[in-house]
Amino acid sequence: MNQPPVPITDSNIELEPDPNRVILRFFAPGLEDAGPGDSRAAQVIARIRALSDIDAADAMRSLEERFSARHTDLTETFDRHATLAGCRSATDPSPQRSRLLGATFTHEYAIEAAALCNPSIVAHPLQPDNGEVAFVLSTRGIGEGHRSSIGFRTGAIATDGRIRIDPPGPRPRTADAEPTTHHRGVLHRKLRALNDDHENAAFVLNSLPEHFSDDQLRQRLAALAADAATRRHTTTTIANLELLAQCSYRVEFPPSSDLSERVLWPQSPVETHGMEDARFVEITDGSAPRYCATYTAYDGSTINQNLLTTEDFVSFEMSPMAGPAAHGKGLALFPRRVGGRFVALSRADRETNSIAYSDDLRCWDSATTIQTPRRAWEALQLGNCGSPIETAEGWLVLTHGVGPMRTYSIAAILLDLHEPHRVLGSLEQPLLTPPADRPGGYVPNVVYTCGALAVGDLLVIPHGIGDRTIAVATLSLSALLGAIQPPPHTQT
């Protein structure tokens, strides 16, 4: 590769995946392996109940000694898992026995056992008064079975441009999913993709408000079920809507918990195998929740684009996105409306960069291609590397290109501020390429970011290397803008 078009500073930060960062998950004996097999829960419950009181108490005491220091909610989790497994009983002589049963249906999951990668970065909602700029760094942790979750780190940019990332808290934790509101337009479009947006869908949805609750949806589904004698395919529509309703949920963490210990773990049917590549952005015009992120929901065979919103990184809401421009991976939101509408970068065709517009952040019905591959290092595909950054010269978009040997590189383009479908220029050579001395990784030959942060003239680019570790590079924003060249057909 040629030298990068602008000087880049390596911050000498490298975040390694830590296999000791574990969360508590429900464990169903007999169902943990792929392939056929029945649950062994009944036999396991019988064995625990057959233990003597002394043996049960000793076992519980040992568990508490070994695991209490690693988890903030150990006993509460055991109690919850006992209920979930259906093994609470009036015949259990003590809470300790029931808690031991819950522990038998619990295991630890190492959220970063395989990799830590694909970060994005936004300004922290709480800023210090010492001149530093605090930030929140989102991460993609990958564990056993290639299951991905969204984690966080905190840090600060000093007045001299030095970057600091705080050590993470020692006890990661998840939060239980709770109901939230649904969006009528999204469900119509999701049903349309399933070829089910017909008379039944109209009967259920068109009498509901644009935003509605689980209870309101259940009432309409009950009415549809009662009308089954005069309608076709009601069971299909009911099943589709019940499944789609599970894709919207919220989680809330204790405000006293450390941000770096909060883990967004897959909760809905479309994300059972992972929440991947969150692209966080701070919305600056007050037209939406303060922080939004698009992420890829993966169920083991299909992918969907989902929207995450939060005001404070304590409470989070997740909901599906819909429309042809939201297909596939790599949707990235602009930080404000343009021309009265929300705007996003899309890669719905899987190989070019496009612009899409929406009135509600969730429904993206069409996209206009703005950049196609034309150089060797982007011959396989293009895509964005997070949300655009607004500058006086235009919208700066970090992009990725994939070339021979499936090598990922990071480059940039500049879009018009008022007409973002107009490309004002691009880099002819990548900014960042895989380090020559580190070609391997969880996925070799990759550098990738899900979002950068501009602080004055400093551009901070956290990025994954080999889809395994995270590094941080900095450079001059003005120098980068100066290196961007007009498209070939406009050069004089």
Sequence and secondary structure as in RCSB ss.txt:
>XXXX:A:sequence
MNQPPVPITDSNIELEPDPNRVILRFFAPGLEDAGPGDSRAAQVIARIRALSDIDAADAMRSLEERFSARHTDLT
ETFDRHATLAGCRSATDPSPQRSRLLGATFTHEYAIEAAALCNPSIVAHPLQPDNGEVAFVLSTRGIGEGHRSSI
GFRTGAIATDGRIRIDPPGPRPRTADAEPTTHHRGVLHRKLRALNDDHENAAFVLNSLPEHFSDDQLRQRLAALA
ADAATRRHTTTTIANLELLAQCSYRVEFPPSSDLSERVLWPQSPVETHGMEDARFVEITDGSAPRYCATYTAYDG
STINQNLLTTEDFVSFEMSPMAGPAAHGKGLALFPRRVGGRFVALSRADRETNSIAYSDDLRCWDSATTIQTPRR
AWEALQLGNCGSPIETAEGWLVLTHGVGPMRTYSIAAILLDLHEPHRVLGSLEQPLLTPPADRPGGYVPNVVYTC
GALAVGDLLVIPHGIGDRTIAVATLSLSALLGAIQPPPHTQT
>XXXX:A:secstr
    SS  EEEEEEE   TT EEEEE  TTSSSSSS    HHHHHHHHHHS HHHHHHHHHHHHHHHGGG SSHH
HHHHHHHHHTT   TT  SHHHHHHHHHHTEEEEETTSSEEEEEEEEE SS  SSS EEEEEEEEEE GGG EEE
EEEEEEE TTS EEE    S  B    B   EEHHHHHHHHHHTT  SHHHHHHHTTS SEE HHHHHHHHHHHH
HTGGGSSSHHHHHHHHHHHHTT EEEE  TTS GGGB B   SGGGTTEEEEEEEEE  SSSS SEEEEEEEE S
S EEEEEEEESSSSEEEEEE BSGGGSSS  EE SS BTTBEEEEE TTSSSEEEEEESSSSB   EEEEE   S
GGGSSEEEE SS EE SS EEEEEEEEEGGGEEEEEEEEE SS TTSEEEE SS SB   TT   SSSSS EE S
  EEETTEEEEEEEETTTEEEEEEEEHHHHHHH B  GGG  
